[in-house]
C-alpha cells in the first residue's frame, strides 16, 4: 500500500497514524498529519532528486518526499553517500514527507564582503562536501563555501547533475562563499563558445555602483560584478545608467574576474535625420542620469542639452558613459531640429 521501504519501527508508527485517522475528526487529522512522527538517520542514495529523497537506513531503503515545507537550511546539498538526519511526517498522499533535513557537521564562521559579488553558472561536482560546493562551470571548477546564511529560496535543495546559478562573495577566510543559489533553468542565461572562449549571456539592470571600468548588474540571481576593458564591445550599449536594462555577454578572465565581451542596451528605433557634419561645434559637460541609448543629456555651464546619439561614430578615452562622467562632445545640427553627437571624448 505504501511506496516506502521502511523498518519495523517506522511501519508501526505509520500503522498507528492510520488507525488514529479513523477515529479522529477531520480537523484533528490535519494537525496530526503535520507532526513529526520520527527522526531517521541514513545515507543518501543515487537517484535522489529535488522531489524525492532516497535514503539508506539500518532498517532498509526509504523514499521520502521533498516539498516547499521541507526545512533544508541545515543541509543544503543532497549528494549520494552523505549521512543525514531527517524528521519525517506522514502526508495525506500516503507518502513520508521530510519536515527537516540536518547534518551534524558544524559550519565555520566567516565575515563576508557582500558589497562585491560575482554570479556563475554550473553543475555540482562529485567532490562536493557538506560545506564546500564544487561547481563545474564552462570556465573550470570552482570551490565555493556554503553557510547557514546562504539564500536558497530559489531551490529547495541541491542535487547532482543539475545546473545552478550561484552568486558568491569573498570571505575573511579568503574563500568564495555562496550568497544565493537558484535553479539555472529559471534564469534567462545562455552559454556559447566564441573564438574558443566560453561566453555566458545574461540580462539585468545597471546599478548605481557602476563605474567606467566596472559594471554592477542586478540579475535574478543577484548582483554581478563585470569588468569593462579594452576588448569589450560597447557599440550596442554605450550608456550605462542606473535602472537601465542591458544584456551582457561575459567570460572568466585569467585574473579570476568576469569580463564583459559585449554589452547591448535597449535602443528605440527612430527615423534617421540629415545631420550637417560640416558645421560641428564642441561642448563640455557632465553626463546626466536621464541619458539613454538614444539621447545623451549633458549638463553644461549653459544648462541641460539633449543630444541624439544616432550618428555617433566614435568614443575616445571612454568605453561607456556613466552618470557624472565629464566629456567633450562634438555635435552638429540635424534636420529634425535636434543637436546630434558626432563624437565623444572622455575628460
Buried (B, 14 or more C-beta within 10 A) or exposed (E): EBEBEBBEEBBEBBEEBEEEBEEBEEEEBEEBBEEEBBEBEBEBBEEBBBEBBBBBBEBBEBBBBBEEEBEBEBBBBBBBEBBBBBBBBBBEEEBBBBBBBBBEEEBEEBEBEBEEBBBBBBBBBEEBBBBBBBBBBBBEEBBBBBBEEBEBEBBBBBBBEBBBBBBBBBBEEEBBBBBBBBBBEEBEBEBEEEEEBBBBBBBBBBBEBBEBBBBBBBBBBBBBBBBBEEEBEBEBBBBBBBEBEBBBBBBBBEEEBBBBBBBBBBBEEEEEBEBEBEEBEEBEBBBBBEBBBBBBBBBEEEEEBBBBBBBBEEBEEBBBBBBEBEBBBBBBBBEBEBBBBBBBBBE
